[in-house]
Amino acid sequence: MYTLITIIHILACLTLILVVLLQAGKGANMGAAFGGSSQTVFGSSGAGTFLGKMTAVVAVVFMLTSLTLAYSVGKRGPSLMDRAPAPVSREAAPAAPANAPQAADQPAAAPEAKP
């Protein structure tokens, strides 16, 4: 079910981008690119009402899928960050074992000179 909603959401995203890019700006002549007037490109009703209604429908689908995906992710359980181990601070670092050799306390041996 989660995969189906994700696919619908992606398709709604792409469709919304396409529909918004197809809309003519204020005073732009969309039909001039196709060799006709702007009223005949998308039918007799014009580009404004058809693309406007399609934008509204696709935007509602986009919002519903967004809310559904957000709700379903919240129901799935803890996130990856909730399961991550807590970072170790420098003050809480474990002490060295007592029987470990401590090289810092012993002086370094001088190299022997060969005659």
C-alpha positions as CSV (number, residue, x, y, z in Angstrom):
1,M,0.0,0.0,0.0
2,Y,2.9,2.3,0.9
3,T,4.5,1.7,-2.5
4,L,1.2,2.4,-4.4
5,I,0.8,5.7,-2.6
6,T,4.4,6.6,-3.3
7,I,3.9,5.9,-7.0
8,I,0.7,8.0,-7.1
9,H,2.5,10.8,-5.3
10,I,5.4,10.8,-7.8
11,L,3.0,10.8,-10.7
12,A,1.0,13.7,-9.2
13,C,4.3,15.6,-8.7
14,L,5.3,15.2,-12.4
15,T,1.8,16.0,-13.6
16,L,1.6,19.1,-11.5
17,I,4.9,20.4,-12.8
18,L,3.8,19.7,-16.4
19,V,0.4,21.4,-15.9
20,V,1.9,24.5,-14.3
21,L,4.5,24.8,-17.0
22,L,1.8,24.6,-19.7
23,Q,-0.2,27.4,-18.3
24,A,0.2,30.7,-20.1
25,G,1.3,33.7,-18.2
26,K,-0.6,37.0,-18.0
27,G,-0.8,38.4,-21.5
28,A,1.1,35.5,-23.1
29,N,-0.2,34.0,-26.3
30,M,0.1,30.2,-25.7
31,G,-1.5,29.3,-29.0
32,A,1.0,31.3,-31.1
33,A,3.6,28.5,-30.5
34,F,1.2,26.1,-32.3
35,G,0.1,28.4,-35.1
36,G,-3.3,29.3,-33.8
37,S,-5.1,31.6,-31.4
38,S,-4.9,31.0,-27.7
39,Q,-8.6,30.1,-27.5
40,T,-8.3,27.1,-29.8
41,V,-5.3,25.3,-28.3
42,F,-7.2,23.5,-25.5
43,G,-10.7,23.7,-27.0
44,S,-13.3,26.4,-27.2
45,S,-13.3,27.0,-23.5
46,G,-9.7,28.2,-23.6
47,A,-6.6,27.2,-21.8
48,G,-7.4,29.1,-18.6
49,T,-10.3,27.0,-17.3
50,F,-9.1,23.6,-18.4
51,L,-5.6,23.9,-17.0
52,G,-6.9,25.8,-14.0
53,K,-9.2,22.9,-13.1
54,M,-6.6,20.3,-13.8
55,T,-4.1,22.1,-11.6
56,A,-6.6,22.2,-8.8
57,V,-7.4,18.4,-9.1
58,V,-3.8,17.4,-9.3
59,A,-2.9,19.7,-6.4
60,V,-5.6,18.1,-4.2
61,V,-4.2,14.6,-5.1
62,F,-0.7,15.8,-4.3
63,M,-1.7,17.1,-0.9
64,L,-3.7,14.0,0.0
65,T,-0.9,11.7,-0.9
66,S,1.6,13.9,1.0
67,L,-0.6,13.7,4.2
68,T,-1.1,10.0,3.8
69,L,2.6,9.3,3.4
70,A,3.5,11.5,6.4
71,Y,0.9,9.7,8.5
72,S,2.0,6.2,7.4
73,V,5.7,7.0,8.1
74,G,4.7,8.2,11.6
75,K,2.9,4.9,12.2
76,R,5.8,2.7,11.1
77,G,7.8,3.1,14.3
78,P,11.0,4.7,15.4
79,S,13.2,6.4,12.8
80,L,16.8,5.5,12.1
81,M,17.9,8.4,14.3
82,D,16.0,6.9,17.3
83,R,17.8,3.6,16.9
84,A,21.3,5.1,16.5
85,P,23.6,4.7,19.5
86,A,24.3,7.7,21.6
87,P,27.5,9.5,20.8
88,V,30.3,9.0,23.4
89,S,31.6,12.2,24.9
90,R,35.3,12.7,25.6
91,E,34.7,12.9,29.3
92,A,32.9,9.6,29.4
93,A,35.7,7.7,27.6
94,P,36.6,4.4,29.3
95,A,39.9,4.3,31.2
96,A,42.8,2.2,30.1
97,P,43.1,-1.3,31.6
98,A,45.3,-1.5,34.7
99,N,47.6,-4.2,33.4
100,A,48.4,-2.5,30.1
101,P,52.0,-1.4,29.6
102,Q,52.3,2.4,29.7
103,A,55.0,3.5,27.3
104,A,54.7,7.2,28.3
105,D,56.0,6.6,31.8
106,Q,59.1,4.7,30.8
107,P,62.1,6.7,29.3
108,A,63.1,5.8,25.8
109,A,66.1,3.6,25.5
110,A,69.1,5.3,23.9
111,P,70.5,3.6,20.8
112,E,73.8,1.8,21.4
113,A,76.8,3.2,19.5
114,K,78.8,0.7,17.5
115,P,82.6,1.1,17.6
